[in-house]
Amino acid sequence: MKLKDCTKEELIFVIERLQFYSLSGDYYVQRALGDVEEEREARKLREARRLSALQNQKMQEYISLMRPYEGRSLMDVPEDVLNRADAAIKEARSADMKWRKLMGICAAKPAAKKRRPAPSG
């Protein structure tokens, strides 16, 4: 049997048994948990870099599509170019929102409208 064959409950049992047999208490468990945390953070950063690169690529795509029409009316831009530019900007925004969520950065919520007191009368 290998660790990969164990269920979650069995793995917890193995860890507890190793702690029981070890004279160092939970030192090695804490080290292993630190390694797990480090690997999680590394995966998160790899995904953040991927999303950032995708966002940048799609923004560059949008810019290159729209640059020839800079200073012109949107009516002068061919519909297929507008559609491709719109798709690129949507993908860029989507990647950015996923990046923000992954990194724990929430977009600011719009300010609530203030209510005026009812006229007394």
Backbone as ProteinMPNN parsed JSONL, in Angstrom:
{"seq_chain_A": "MKLKDCTKEELIFVIERLQFYSLSGDYYVQRALGDVEEEREARKLREARRLSALQNQKMQEYISLMRPYEGRSLMDVPEDVLNRADAAIKEARSADMKWRKLMGICAAKPAAKKRRPAPSG", "coords_chain_A": {"N_chain_A": [[0.849, -1.184, 0.0], [0.45, 2.286, -0.712], [0.911, 5.802, 0.165], [-0.61, 7.335, -1.586], [-2.735, 5.69, -2.079], [-4.348, 5.859, 0.103], [-7.256, 6.955, 1.925], [-8.627, 10.148, 2.912], [-9.21, 10.063, 5.671], [-7.656, 7.864, 6.4], [-5.094, 8.849, 5.866], [-4.931, 10.873, 7.782], [-4.992, 9.27, 10.055], [-2.52, 7.916, 9.705], [-0.74, 10.075, 9.977], [-1.274, 10.851, 12.612], [-0.452, 8.509, 13.895], [2.261, 8.498, 13.266], [3.034, 10.758, 14.688], [2.589, 9.802, 17.243], [4.546, 7.798, 17.442], [6.843, 9.269, 17.246], [9.461, 10.98, 18.974], [9.685, 13.643, 18.896], [7.319, 14.959, 18.994], [5.017, 17.06, 17.422], [6.72, 18.23, 15.581], [7.709, 17.413, 12.992], [5.332, 17.179, 11.623], [4.437, 19.812, 11.66], [6.441, 20.953, 10.1], [5.931, 19.643, 7.672], [3.344, 20.616, 7.175], [3.974, 23.279, 6.819], [5.405, 23.048, 4.429], [3.331, 22.229, 2.742], [1.724, 24.512, 2.822], [3.482, 26.326, 1.639], [3.659, 25.23, -0.94], [1.011, 25.533, -1.802], [0.871, 28.333, -1.91], [2.774, 28.794, -3.896], [1.504, 27.594, -6.106], [-0.7, 29.297, -6.282], [0.569, 31.726, -6.925], [1.688, 31.027, -9.401], [-0.651, 30.689, -10.913], [-1.648, 33.283, -10.7], [0.307, 34.695, -12.129], [-0.145, 33.57, -14.664], [-2.786, 34.433, -15.201], [-2.371, 37.193, -15.174], [-0.649, 37.502, -17.358], [-2.356, 36.658, -19.411], [-4.337, 38.631, -19.242], [-2.826, 40.871, -19.946], [-2.044, 40.133, -22.556], [-4.546, 40.084, -23.88], [-5.336, 42.744, -23.583], [-3.362, 43.995, -25.109], [-4.022, 42.916, -27.565], [-6.542, 44.099, -27.944], [-5.756, 46.807, -28.061], [-4.111, 46.79, -30.349], [-5.993, 46.161, -32.28], [-7.701, 48.381, -32.208], [-6.058, 50.604, -32.558], [-5.52, 51.491, -35.294], [-7.773, 53.005, -35.773], [-7.764, 55.144, -34.153], [-8.835, 58.224, -32.856], [-10.9, 58.413, -34.59], [-14.444, 58.194, -35.303], [-16.579, 55.783, -33.723], [-18.278, 54.769, -35.564], [-16.796, 54.562, -37.837], [-15.297, 52.333, -37.522], [-14.922, 49.037, -38.584], [-17.467, 46.527, -38.196], [-16.705, 43.853, -37.621], [-14.169, 44.234, -36.538], [-14.78, 45.726, -34.259], [-16.262, 43.792, -32.892], [-14.31, 41.801, -32.412], [-12.515, 43.298, -30.879], [-14.147, 43.905, -28.704], [-14.567, 41.314, -27.684], [-11.937, 40.724, -26.932], [-11.446, 42.661, -24.934], [-13.335, 41.908, -23.053], [-12.385, 39.378, -22.321], [-9.966, 40.169, -21.203], [-10.86, 41.685, -19.002], [-12.208, 39.668, -17.601], [-10.087, 37.919, -16.942], [-8.668, 39.68, -15.323], [-10.483, 40.086, -13.199], [-10.583, 37.482, -12.161], [-7.927, 37.276, -11.328], [-7.866, 39.283, -9.371], [-9.689, 38.204, -7.51], [-8.359, 35.836, -6.812], [-6.079, 36.924, -5.61], [-7.193, 38.165, -3.491], [-8.155, 40.726, -3.695], [-10.639, 42.891, -3.673], [-13.001, 44.434, -5.791], [-13.914, 47.839, -5.569], [-16.985, 48.691, -4.128], [-19.789, 50.384, -5.524], [-20.628, 53.608, -4.279], [-23.276, 54.077, -1.99], [-26.373, 55.623, -2.705], [-27.313, 58.672, -1.256], [-30.082, 59.304, 0.757], [-32.51, 61.776, 0.561], [-33.965, 63.765, 3.098], [-37.466, 63.547, 3.723], [-39.596, 66.136, 2.628], [-40.804, 68.341, 5.031], [-43.977, 69.247, 5.954]], "CA_chain_A": [[0.0, 0.0, 0.0], [1.173, 3.557, -0.77], [0.138, 6.93, 0.692], [-1.569, 7.772, -2.612], [-3.891, 4.791, -2.046], [-5.1, 6.103, 1.337], [-8.324, 7.954, 1.978], [-8.305, 11.279, 3.777], [-9.241, 9.589, 7.051], [-6.492, 6.998, 6.603], [-3.908, 9.703, 5.92], [-4.944, 11.508, 9.101], [-4.585, 8.216, 10.984], [-1.076, 7.714, 9.527], [-0.056, 11.236, 10.571], [-1.397, 10.748, 14.07], [0.364, 7.381, 14.325], [3.655, 8.95, 13.194], [3.226, 11.653, 15.832], [2.629, 8.957, 18.435], [5.824, 7.09, 17.468], [7.95, 10.225, 17.231], [9.78, 11.621, 20.244], [9.728, 15.09, 18.693], [5.971, 15.518, 18.997], [4.469, 17.418, 16.114], [7.705, 19.02, 14.832], [7.741, 17.045, 11.576], [4.013, 17.496, 11.065], [4.434, 21.253, 11.427], [7.309, 21.194, 8.935], [5.202, 19.18, 6.49], [2.257, 21.563, 6.938], [4.622, 24.458, 6.236], [5.694, 22.719, 3.029], [2.044, 22.244, 2.029], [1.339, 25.923, 2.692], [4.382, 26.925, 0.659], [3.265, 24.739, -2.263], [-0.256, 26.21, -2.141], [1.2, 29.71, -2.276], [3.471, 28.742, -5.188], [0.466, 27.354, -7.131], [-1.483, 30.533, -6.38], [1.372, 32.711, -7.651], [1.772, 30.599, -10.814], [-1.945, 31.017, -11.532], [-1.725, 34.747, -10.776], [1.138, 35.105, -13.277], [-0.828, 33.157, -15.895], [-3.913, 35.34, -15.413], [-1.828, 38.508, -15.487], [-0.149, 37.441, -18.738], [-3.535, 36.59, -20.283], [-4.954, 39.959, -19.238], [-1.947, 41.738, -20.735], [-2.141, 39.716, -23.96], [-5.842, 40.502, -24.425], [-5.326, 44.209, -23.681], [-2.529, 44.322, -26.273], [-4.833, 42.558, -28.73], [-7.539, 45.163, -28.069], [-5.066, 48.031, -28.497], [-3.669, 46.657, -31.741], [-7.183, 46.188, -33.134], [-8.317, 49.701, -32.233], [-5.09, 51.664, -32.857], [-5.683, 52.11, -36.617], [-8.973, 53.848, -35.813], [-7.616, 56.149, -33.102], [-9.273, 59.559, -33.235], [-12.068, 58.331, -35.473], [-15.723, 57.833, -34.709], [-16.824, 54.343, -33.693], [-19.006, 54.417, -36.785], [-15.793, 54.293, -38.861], [-14.633, 51.059, -37.222], [-15.715, 47.911, -39.103], [-18.164, 45.766, -37.161], [-15.935, 42.675, -37.207], [-13.08, 44.718, -35.677], [-15.417, 46.056, -32.982], [-16.632, 42.532, -32.225], [-13.078, 41.166, -31.925], [-11.995, 44.15, -29.811], [-15.039, 43.706, -27.568], [-14.258, 39.997, -27.121], [-10.624, 40.81, -26.285], [-11.543, 43.438, -23.693], [-14.099, 41.092, -22.098], [-11.473, 38.358, -21.809], [-9.003, 40.861, -20.337], [-11.556, 42.006, -17.749], [-12.468, 38.411, -16.904], [-8.814, 37.483, -16.353], [-8.347, 40.613, -14.243], [-11.367, 39.804, -12.067], [-10.121, 36.225, -11.567], [-6.679, 37.595, -10.652], [-8.218, 40.03, -8.157], [-10.297, 37.274, -6.558], [-7.289, 34.952, -6.367], [-5.162, 37.66, -4.758], [-7.934, 38.725, -2.366], [-8.383, 42.157, -3.929], [-12.032, 43.07, -4.084], [-13.304, 45.696, -6.466], [-14.665, 48.757, -4.709], [-18.421, 48.727, -4.4], [-20.234, 51.757, -5.747], [-21.152, 54.28, -3.086], [-24.736, 54.086, -1.912], [-26.972, 56.952, -2.867], [-27.844, 59.233, -0.017], [-31.498, 59.671, 0.683], [-32.869, 63.119, 1.066], [-35.096, 63.681, 4.04], [-38.768, 63.924, 3.154], [-39.941, 67.515, 2.993], [-41.822, 68.452, 6.088], [-44.814, 70.238, 5.516]], "C_chain_A": [[0.89, 1.243, 0.0], [0.289, 4.665, -0.212], [-0.918, 7.391, -0.302], [-2.834, 6.924, -2.612], [-4.799, 5.049, -0.855], [-6.205, 7.126, 1.139], [-7.865, 9.093, 2.881], [-8.229, 10.828, 5.24], [-8.028, 8.71, 7.356], [-5.201, 7.808, 6.681], [-3.81, 10.419, 7.269], [-4.509, 10.5, 10.157], [-3.076, 7.982, 10.915], [-0.302, 8.845, 10.181], [-0.107, 11.158, 12.086], [-0.534, 9.618, 14.62], [1.845, 7.761, 14.304], [3.973, 9.899, 14.347], [3.375, 10.847, 17.118], [3.989, 8.285, 18.577], [7.014, 8.025, 17.603], [8.17, 10.825, 18.604], [9.723, 13.144, 20.126], [8.339, 15.71, 18.648], [5.505, 15.848, 17.599], [5.434, 18.244, 15.264], [7.653, 18.706, 13.341], [6.399, 17.312, 10.898], [3.945, 18.987, 10.749], [5.309, 21.618, 10.23], [6.595, 20.794, 7.648], [4.055, 20.129, 6.155], [2.808, 22.865, 6.35], [4.948, 24.25, 4.772], [4.419, 22.743, 2.188], [1.604, 23.682, 1.794], [2.19, 26.625, 1.636], [4.008, 26.498, -0.769], [1.949, 25.365, -2.711], [0.014, 27.63, -2.624], [1.891, 29.76, -3.639], [2.472, 28.501, -6.326], [-0.357, 28.616, -7.362], [-0.718, 31.579, -7.193], [1.552, 32.334, -9.117], [0.485, 30.946, -11.559], [-2.105, 32.528, -11.679], [-0.888, 35.258, -11.952], [0.476, 34.752, -14.6], [-1.975, 34.106, -16.215], [-3.439, 36.737, -15.793], [-1.327, 38.559, -16.934], [-1.308, 37.401, -19.734], [-4.201, 37.952, -20.38], [-4.136, 40.914, -20.098], [-2.041, 41.414, -22.223], [-3.436, 40.223, -24.588], [-5.935, 42.027, -24.52], [-4.495, 44.653, -24.887], [-3.276, 44.011, -27.57], [-5.876, 43.645, -28.995], [-6.891, 46.432, -28.628], [-4.661, 47.932, -29.967], [-4.851, 46.658, -32.71], [-7.726, 47.609, -33.293], [-7.366, 50.829, -32.642], [-5.265, 52.279, -34.261], [-6.863, 53.084, -36.71], [-8.931, 54.933, -34.745], [-8.002, 57.536, -33.637], [-10.483, 59.574, -34.157], [-13.316, 57.986, -34.677], [-15.857, 56.304, -34.699], [-17.575, 53.869, -34.933], [-18.036, 54.073, -37.92], [-15.083, 52.96, -38.654], [-15.507, 49.929, -37.755], [-16.285, 47.053, -37.968], [-17.368, 44.554, -36.699], [-14.762, 43.069, -36.288], [-13.634, 45.06, -34.303], [-15.761, 44.788, -32.197], [-15.399, 41.836, -31.649], [-12.482, 41.965, -30.773], [-12.838, 43.986, -28.549], [-14.756, 42.368, -26.89], [-12.931, 40.034, -26.37], [-10.717, 41.547, -24.955], [-12.334, 42.668, -22.631], [-13.217, 40.005, -21.492], [-10.445, 38.976, -20.859], [-9.644, 41.177, -18.994], [-11.824, 40.751, -16.918], [-11.2, 37.901, -16.217], [-8.434, 38.379, -15.179], [-9.205, 40.337, -13.002], [-10.958, 38.501, -11.372], [-8.832, 36.453, -10.793], [-6.967, 38.297, -9.326], [-8.801, 39.105, -7.096], [-9.225, 36.353, -5.965], [-6.376, 35.642, -5.361], [-5.875, 38.326, -3.569], [-8.161, 40.22, -2.475], [-9.789, 42.316, -4.467], [-12.187, 44.413, -4.766], [-14.143, 46.552, -5.524], [-16.132, 48.747, -5.116], [-18.827, 50.173, -4.628], [-20.838, 52.333, -4.471], [-22.675, 54.283, -3.14], [-25.24, 55.512, -2.062], [-27.532, 57.403, -1.537], [-29.302, 59.606, -0.234], [-31.692, 61.068, 1.238], [-34.004, 62.975, 2.048], [-36.38, 64.156, 3.343], [-39.085, 65.35, 3.566], [-41.038, 67.537, 4.058], [-42.812, 69.539, 5.681], [-46.114, 70.541, 5.805]], "O_chain_A": [[1.949, 1.258, 0.628], [-0.928, 4.507, -0.119], [-2.008, 7.797, 0.099], [-3.883, 7.366, -3.081], [-5.908, 4.518, -0.8], [-6.107, 8.03, 0.309], [-6.827, 8.996, 3.536], [-7.288, 11.175, 5.954], [-7.444, 8.8, 8.436], [-4.315, 7.49, 7.473], [-2.721, 10.549, 7.827], [-3.74, 10.838, 11.056], [-2.422, 7.862, 11.951], [0.69, 8.601, 10.868], [0.899, 11.374, 12.762], [0.052, 9.753, 15.694], [2.597, 7.396, 15.208], [5.064, 9.844, 14.916], [4.194, 11.178, 17.976], [4.534, 8.202, 19.677], [8.086, 7.602, 18.034], [7.219, 11.144, 19.318], [9.714, 13.849, 21.134], [8.202, 16.882, 18.295], [5.586, 15.017, 16.694], [5.003, 18.897, 14.314], [7.564, 19.615, 12.516], [6.358, 17.638, 9.712], [3.453, 19.379, 9.692], [4.954, 22.493, 9.44], [6.646, 21.517, 6.653], [3.814, 20.418, 4.983], [2.179, 23.477, 5.487], [4.79, 25.162, 3.96], [4.428, 23.222, 1.054], [1.163, 24.032, 0.699], [1.683, 27.417, 0.842], [4.038, 27.312, -1.692], [1.792, 25.694, -3.887], [-0.548, 28.072, -3.626], [1.629, 30.657, -4.441], [2.573, 29.123, -7.384], [-0.671, 28.961, -8.501], [-1.297, 32.242, -8.053], [1.569, 33.207, -9.985], [0.523, 31.434, -12.688], [-2.643, 32.999, -12.682], [-1.32, 36.149, -12.684], [0.524, 35.534, -15.55], [-2.128, 34.537, -17.357], [-4.044, 37.39, -16.644], [-1.555, 39.538, -17.643], [-1.246, 38.041, -20.784], [-4.587, 38.384, -21.466], [-4.692, 41.677, -20.887], [-2.109, 42.319, -23.055], [-3.422, 40.735, -25.708], [-6.554, 42.546, -25.448], [-4.88, 45.578, -25.602], [-3.173, 44.751, -28.548], [-6.069, 44.061, -30.138], [-7.416, 47.051, -29.554], [-4.846, 48.876, -30.735], [-4.716, 47.113, -33.846], [-8.159, 47.995, -34.379], [-7.823, 51.903, -33.033], [-5.164, 53.498, -34.393], [-6.928, 53.895, -37.634], [-9.946, 55.571, -34.464], [-7.563, 57.957, -34.707], [-11.024, 60.636, -34.463], [-13.244, 57.544, -33.531], [-15.31, 55.621, -35.565], [-17.505, 52.696, -35.299], [-18.41, 53.371, -38.86], [-14.344, 52.51, -39.53], [-16.692, 49.854, -37.429], [-15.659, 46.883, -36.922], [-17.353, 44.25, -35.506], [-14.409, 42.324, -35.374], [-13.025, 44.722, -33.288], [-15.568, 44.729, -30.983], [-15.437, 41.337, -30.524], [-11.998, 41.387, -29.801], [-12.297, 43.933, -27.445], [-14.71, 42.292, -25.662], [-12.807, 39.446, -25.295], [-10.137, 41.112, -23.96], [-12.033, 42.767, -21.442], [-13.289, 39.739, -20.292], [-10.097, 38.382, -19.838], [-9.028, 40.958, -17.951], [-11.686, 40.762, -15.694], [-11.235, 37.501, -15.054], [-7.937, 37.898, -14.161], [-8.698, 40.355, -11.881], [-10.982, 38.418, -10.144], [-8.654, 35.888, -9.714], [-6.393, 37.955, -8.292], [-8.452, 39.206, -5.92], [-9.197, 36.123, -4.756], [-5.947, 35.033, -4.382], [-5.233, 38.973, -2.741], [-8.338, 40.903, -1.467], [-10.083, 41.915, -5.594], [-11.578, 45.404, -4.365], [-14.977, 46.04, -4.778], [-16.465, 48.79, -6.3], [-18.279, 51.084, -4.006], [-21.476, 51.625, -3.691], [-23.276, 54.468, -4.199], [-24.614, 56.468, -1.605], [-28.138, 56.63, -0.795], [-29.685, 60.147, -1.27], [-31.105, 61.459, 2.247], [-34.903, 62.157, 1.856], [-36.358, 65.047, 2.494], [-38.871, 65.732, 4.716], [-42.046, 66.837, 3.968], [-42.46, 70.588, 5.141], [-46.657, 71.507, 5.268]]}, "name": "protein", "num_of_chains": 1, "seq": "MKLKDCTKEELIFVIERLQFYSLSGDYYVQRALGDVEEEREARKLREARRLSALQNQKMQEYISLMRPYEGRSLMDVPEDVLNRADAAIKEARSADMKWRKLMGICAAKPAAKKRRPAPSG"}
